């Protein structure tokens, strides 16, 4: 850890002793296709349904990718990875233009379907289990006033939007 930030929002199954958790919420992985994609009419998607189409995936260091890779270890179908990126905004926009499916967690998704011609549908938790999103700070030092106020705002968002 390089200690360049006062706060971190982290979606990963890794625990670090040098940080303390300020808040945590569950996040279900969502498939993100275009509004006119064949999967757009479904309310919940199975990973096997997504495997019928090309996908765009986040790169390996991201928690979403870790969960997808872990789910695929025991799956009978595999994903046709058309593109990989560490930029979730790029993946969402690319998915709408190229009619592929990408994946993201709710904190990074628009609150309303249809914005920028994309929708988000939860992936069935039998295929990809929910995981935790953490708001963390370094253990020990007191947060600067601005960072502390921002942390309180984020905790409220976590509580109202995701709990």
PAVOMAR-355260 format. One line per field, with one value per atom (N, C-alpha, C): y, x, z. Coordinates in pm, whole numbers, plus 32768, in hexadecimal, padded with zeros to 4 digits. Example, Ala and Ser with C-alpha at 12.3 -4.5 7.8 and 13.67 -1.06 7.14 Angstrom:
c2 = [7DC7,7E3E,7EB6,7F1F,7F96,8003] .
c1 = [8527,84CE,8528,8505,8557,850A] .
c3 = [830C,830C,830C,82C4,82CA,8313] .
END
This chain:
c2 = [7F8A,8000,807B,80DC,814E,81C8,81C8,8231,82B9,82BE,833D,8375,832A,8357,834C,83A8,83A3,8339,8329,82CA,8271,81FB,81A1,8159,814D,80F9,8080,800C,7F94,7F22,7EE2,7E6C,7DF9,7DB6,7D46,7CF0,7C73,7C19,7C19,7C84,7C88,7CDF,7CAC,7CFA,7D2A,7DA5,7DDD,7E0A,7DE8,7E0C,7EA2,7EE7,7F74,7FD3,7F9E,7FF3,7FCE,802E,8011,8029,7FDD,7FE4,804A,80AD,8111,80E7,80A4,8076,8005,7FB3,7F47,7F2D,7F0C,7EE8,7E75,7E28,7DBA,7DF0,7DB3,7DDA,7D5C,7D5A,7CEC,7D13,7CBB,7CD6,7CDF,7D45,7D5B,7D4A,7D10,7D0E,7D91,7DCA,7E4C,7E40,7E27,7E29,7EAA,7EBB,7F2B,7F15,7F7F,7F74,7F1F,7F12,7EC0,7E37,7E10,7D8D,7D20,7CA7,7C3B,7C19,7C37,7C19,7C8A,7CFA,7D71,7D5F,7D06,7CF5,7CA2,7C5E,7C08,7C5A,7C30,7C7B,7C4C,7BCD,7B94,7B3A,7B3E,7AEE,7A81,7A14,79A8,79BC,7991,79A0,7955,78E1,7895,78E0,7931,7983,79EC,7A27,7A8C,7A4D,79CE,7988,7971,7985,7975,79EC,7A54,7ACF,7AF6,7B41,7B75,7BCF,7BCF,7C21,7C7A,7CE5,7D3B,7D2F,7D0F,7CF9,7D5C,7D7D,7DCB,7D74,7DB4,7D6A,7D22,7CC8,7C6C,7CAC,7D1F,7D50,7D78,7D85,7DB8,7D4A,7D6E,7D0E,7CCE,7D1B,7CE4,7C74,7C8A,7C23,7BA9,7BBF,7B4F,7AF7,7B36,7AE9,7A9D,7ADD,7A9A,7A25,7A3B,79CE,7959,7978,790E,78C3,790B,78CB,7870,7898,784A,77CA,77C2,7749,76CD,76D9,7665,7666,76C3,76D1,7678,764E,75FD,7653,76D3,772C,778F,77C1,7825,78A4,7912,7991,79AA,79E6,7A11,7AA1,7AB3,7B37,7B82,7BE7,7C37,7CA7,7CD8,7D47,7D48,7D78,7D8B,7E18,7E52,7EDA,7EF1,7F51,7F79,7FF6,801B,8091,8065,806C,803D,8094,8115,816E,8146,812B,80FD,807A,801C,7F9B,7FAE,8002,801A,8057,80BA,80FE,80A1,8053,7FF4,7F8B,7F5F,7EFB,7F2D,7FAD,7FE1,7FEF,8009,801B,7F97,7F35,7EB6,7E42,7E5D,7DF8,7D81,7DA0,7D37,7D53,7CFC,7D09,7D22,7D81,7D95,7D85,7D94,7D7A,7DE8,7E0B,7E72,7E62,7EA7,7EA6,7F26,7F27,7F98,8020,8028,80AB,80F8,80B2,80F3,8100,80DB,80DC,8152,8183,81EB,81B9,8215,81F0,81C7,81F2,81DA,818F,8127,80E0,813A,811E,8165,81DA,8208,8277,8246,8294,8271,81EB,81C7,814D,80CD,80CF,8055,8037,7FB9,7F8C,7F36,7F1C,7EC5,7E5E,7DE1,7D74,7D21,7D03,7CB3,7C28,7BF8,7B6E,7B19,7AAE,7A55,7A31,7A3D,7A22,798E,7938,78AB,789E,78FD,78FB,794E,79C8,7A20,7A57,7A2D,7A5D,7AF0,7B2F,7BB9,7BBF,7C34,7C4A,7CD2,7CF7,7D73,7DE3,7E59,7ED4,7F1B,7F43,7F7F,8011,8062,80E7,80D9,80F6,80DF,815C,8161,81C6,8183,81C3,818C,8187,811D,810F,8170,81B8,820E,82A2,82DB,836D,839C,8412,8451,848A,847A,84AF,8548,8586,8617,8637,86B2,86D8,86BE,86E7,86D3,863E,85ED,855D,8520,854B,8516,8538,85B3,85DB,858B,8576,8527,8497,8460,83D7,83CB,842F,842D,842E,847F,8481,83FA,83BC,8338,82CF,82D5,8276,8284,82FF,8316,82DD,82F1,82BA,8221,81E5,8154,8125,816A,813F,8152,81C0,81DA,8195,8189,8150,80B9,8083,7FF4,7F9C,7FD2,7F7B,7F68] .
c1 = [8055,8000,8059,803A,8093,806D,7FFA,7FD0,7FBE,7F95,7F80,7EF4,7E9A,7E10,7DE6,7D8E,7D58,7CEC,7C9D,7C2E,7C3A,7C00,7BFB,7B74,7B3A,7AC4,7AF5,7AE8,7B28,7AC3,7AC0,7A6D,7ACB,7AF3,7B4E,7B4C,7B6D,7B6A,7BEC,7C3B,7CBC,7CB0,7CDE,7CE1,7D6E,7D79,7DFB,7DFB,7E63,7E6B,7E7F,7EB7,7ED8,7E64,7DEF,7D7B,7D09,7CB2,7C39,7BC1,7B5A,7AE0,7A82,7A59,79F8,796A,7958,78D3,78E5,787D,787D,77EE,77E1,775E,7770,7706,7707,76EF,7734,7724,7714,76AD,7693,76C7,7710,7743,76CD,76D2,766B,76A6,7658,767A,7649,7698,7676,7679,7604,75F9,75B4,75AD,7562,74CD,7480,73EF,73AA,73E7,73AB,73EE,743D,7480,7418,7429,73C8,73B5,7415,7406,73C4,73AD,737C,72F1,72A0,7217,720E,7279,7276,7290,7256,726A,72E5,7309,7381,73C1,7446,748C,74DF,74E7,7543,75C4,7633,76B5,76B7,7675,766E,7628,75C4,7581,75E1,762F,7692,76FD,771C,7784,775C,76DF,76B1,76D7,7711,7735,77C4,7806,788B,7880,78EA,78E9,7964,7956,79C6,79DB,7A56,7A70,7AD6,7AC7,7B31,7BAE,7C20,7C9E,7CA9,7D09,7D17,7D1D,7D5A,7D63,7CDD,7C74,7BF6,7BA2,7B5A,7B08,7A9C,7A5F,79F8,7A33,7AA7,7AE9,7B0A,7B39,7B5A,7ADE,7A6C,79F1,79C5,79D2,79AC,7A0A,7A8C,7AEC,7AD1,7AB3,7A96,7A17,79B1,7934,7949,79A3,79BB,7A09,7A4F,7A9C,7A45,79CC,7974,7904,7909,789A,78AF,783F,7847,785F,783E,7854,78C3,7902,796C,7942,7980,795F,79B7,797C,79C4,79F0,7A6B,7A9B,7AC9,7A7B,7A99,7AFB,7AF5,7B4B,7B5A,7BCD,7BE6,7C19,7BF5,7C22,7C1D,7C6C,7C65,7C0E,7BC6,7B71,7ADF,7A94,7A09,79B0,79CA,797D,798F,7A0B,7A26,79DC,79E2,799E,7908,78C9,7839,7819,7863,7847,7865,78CE,78F0,7882,784C,77E1,7767,7747,76D2,76EB,7765,7786,779D,77D3,77F8,779C,7733,76D1,7711,7768,779B,776A,778F,7764,77E0,77D7,7842,7807,7859,782D,7860,780B,7831,77DD,7807,77B9,7766,76FB,769D,76DA,7740,7775,77A7,77CE,7800,779A,771E,76B6,7658,761F,75B9,7542,74FF,748C,7413,7410,739D,73CA,7381,739E,7384,73CC,73B6,7413,7457,74B5,7526,7544,75AC,7591,7510,74E7,7519,752B,7555,74F4,74EF,749F,74FA,74CE,7519,74B9,74E2,7491,74E7,74B4,7503,751F,7597,75BA,7590,754A,7517,7587,756A,75CF,75F4,75A8,75D3,764D,765F,76D1,7746,7728,778F,775A,7792,7760,777F,772C,7747,77CB,7806,787D,7871,78D2,78CA,791B,78E2,7926,7947,79C4,79F2,7A18,79FA,7A33,7A9C,7B18,7B88,7BDD,7C22,7C88,7CFF,7D72,7DE7,7DCE,7DFC,7DEE,7E4F,7E1E,7E77,7E60,7E8C,7E82,7DF1,7DD8,7D55,7D45,7CCE,7CB4,7CB3,7CE3,7CD1,7C3C,7C18,7B8B,7B3C,7B71,7B29,7B13,7B78,7B6C,7B08,7B09,7AAB,7A1B,7A03,797D,7951,79AC,798E,796E,79BA,79A1,7915,78E9,7862,77F9,7810,77B3,77AE,7823,7826,77DF,77F1,77AD,7716,76E5,7655,7624,7672,764F,764B,76AF,76B1,7632,7610,759C,7518,7508,7486,7477,74E2,74D6,74E7,7534,7557,752C,74F8,74CC,7437] .
c3 = [8000,8000,8000,7FA9,7F99,7FEC,802F,808C,804B,7FCE,7F88,7F9E,7FD8,7FE9,807B,80A3,812A,8136,80CB,80C8,804E,8058,7FE5,7FE5,7F6E,7F5B,7F0E,7F4D,7F19,7F10,7E9C,7E89,7E6B,7ED4,7EC1,7F3E,7F30,7FA4,7FF4,7FEC,8030,80AC,811D,8198,81B3,81E0,8201,8292,82DB,8369,837D,831A,832D,8310,82F3,82DA,8339,834F,839B,8342,835A,830B,834B,82FC,832B,830C,829A,8272,820D,8202,819D,8172,80F3,80BA,805A,804C,7FED,7F61,7F01,7E75,7E22,7DD2,7D76,7CED,7CAD,7C28,7BC7,7B71,7B0C,7A80,7A28,799B,7960,7904,78C9,7830,77F4,7762,7733,76B2,7677,768C,7688,769C,7631,75BA,7551,7543,75A5,75A4,75C1,758B,75A5,7639,768F,771E,776D,772E,7774,77B1,777B,77AD,782C,7851,78C8,7946,79B5,7A31,7A7E,7A72,7AAF,7A47,7A3F,79DA,7A19,79D2,79F9,79AB,79E4,79A3,791D,7918,789C,782C,784F,77EA,77B3,780B,77E0,7789,77A2,7756,76C4,76A4,7619,75C1,7600,75B8,75DB,7584,75A8,7623,7674,76ED,76F2,773D,775F,77F5,781E,78AC,78E2,7962,79A2,79AC,79B8,79C2,7A48,7A51,7AC1,7B4D,7B61,7BEC,7C2A,7BDE,7C13,7C51,7CBD,7D05,7CB1,7C57,7BFE,7BAA,7B73,7B20,7B74,7BEE,7C48,7C5F,7C79,7C90,7C13,7B9F,7B22,7B07,7B16,7B01,7B5F,7BDC,7C3E,7C17,7BE7,7BBD,7B45,7AEB,7A72,7A8C,7AFD,7B1D,7B1F,7B51,7B59,7AF3,7A96,7A36,79BC,7982,7909,788C,7894,7822,7844,77DC,77EC,77A3,77C8,7789,7710,76AA,7632,764B,767B,76A2,7625,7600,758A,75AB,7626,764E,76E6,7713,77A1,77B7,7828,7845,78DC,7909,7995,79A6,793D,793F,792F,799C,799A,7942,793E,78E7,7855,782E,77A6,7789,77E6,77D0,77BE,780F,7802,777A,7753,76D3,765D,7666,75FC,75ED,765E,765B,760F,761C,75D5,7540,7519,748B,7442,7488,7448,746D,74B5,74DE,7526,7581,75D8,7665,76C1,774C,77A0,77FD,785D,78E8,794D,79D6,7A33,7A94,7AF4,7B72,7BDC,7C57,7C5E,7CAD,7CAF,7CCD,7D1F,7D42,7CC7,7C60,7BE8,7B78,7B94,7B2D,7B3D,7ACE,7AD9,7B2B,7B6E,7BC0,7B6D,7AEF,7A98,7A1B,79F6,7979,7902,7895,7819,7802,786A,7857,77FD,7796,7735,76F2,76E2,769C,76DF,7763,77A9,781A,783D,78AE,7906,797E,79D9,7A12,7A0C,7A41,7AA1,7B18,7B76,7B3E,7B57,7B36,7BAC,7B91,7BF8,7C5B,7CDB,7D43,7D4B,7D0A,7D01,7CA8,7C4C,7BF1,7C26,7C50,7C88,7D0C,7D7B,7DFC,7E12,7E64,7E8B,7ED7,7ED9,7F2A,7F6B,7FBA,8005,7FC6,7FCA,7FA3,8026,8036,80B2,809E,8102,810F,817B,8158,81B4,81C4,8235,824D,828F,8288,82CD,8362,83A0,8431,8475,84D8,8525,8511,84A1,8496,848D,84C4,84BB,842F,83F9,8373,8375,830A,82FD,82FD,8322,832F,82AF,823D,81BF,81A2,81B8,81A1,8202,827F,82E3,82BD,828F,8265,81EA,818E,8117,813F,819E,81CC,8208,8253,828C,821C,81B4,8142,80FD,80EA,80AA,80FF,8181,81D9,81CC,81C0,81AF,812A,80C0,803D,8045,8082,8092,80D9,8146,8198,814F,8105,80C6,8040,7FF4,7F6D,7F6A,7FC5,7FB9,802C,8096,8104,8103] .
END
